[in-house]
Amino acid sequence: MTQQITLGGGCFWCIEGAFKQVRGVLKAESGYAGGDQPEPTYEQVCTGQTGHAEVVQITFEPTALSVREVLEIFFALHDPTQLNRQGNDVGTQYRSAIFYQTDAQKEEAEKIIEEMRAEGTWQDEIVTEVVPLEKFWPAEDYHDNYVERNPQNAYCQAVVSPKLAKFKRTFAEKLE
């Protein structure tokens, strides 16, 4: 039985690119969640007016990868203390968010956030939202495997590639 969890950690290209390499992840799909406009487009979400976050919906095999491990990877891929931004990407569409689908996912998310606070993992306050997933809207097809298909893109070279390199070093044992 597979599980899904939907994660917002800034630009979805980085989150998708990382999770597609993780053993136990069956699918990592970029999209939009948390807004109030039906069928949003990338251009609409980029305005910050739809209320959506750029997210990646992770479908995984829980016998190979636990919810906790998914969340540990997620928190290593972005800065959960930046409110409505990640680096130079600014706006509510880049917020840190966990859109859970089960009570167990919610409990694990709240638990790991509390542990990070207690341990002082981050110097600043963690601002990650933990909210139920109401609706996931898949992103346009050209976002699929964007980093892999566009390695020469300036944003991918400057922002995504260094994050993915660090991710590969940190989570080498979990990669396919």
Salt bridges, closest charged atoms under 4 A:
GLU16 OE2 - LYS20 NZ 3.54
GLU29 OE1 - LYS27 NZ 3.53
GLU69 OE2 - LYS174 NZ 2.84
GLU72 OE2 - ARG68 NE 3.16
GLU108 OE2 - ARG68 NH1 3.09
GLU115 OE1 - ARG68 NH2 2.38
GLU125 OE2 - ARG117 NE 2.95
GLU129 OE1 - ARG95 NE 3.22
GLU140 OE1 - HIS143 NE2 3.60
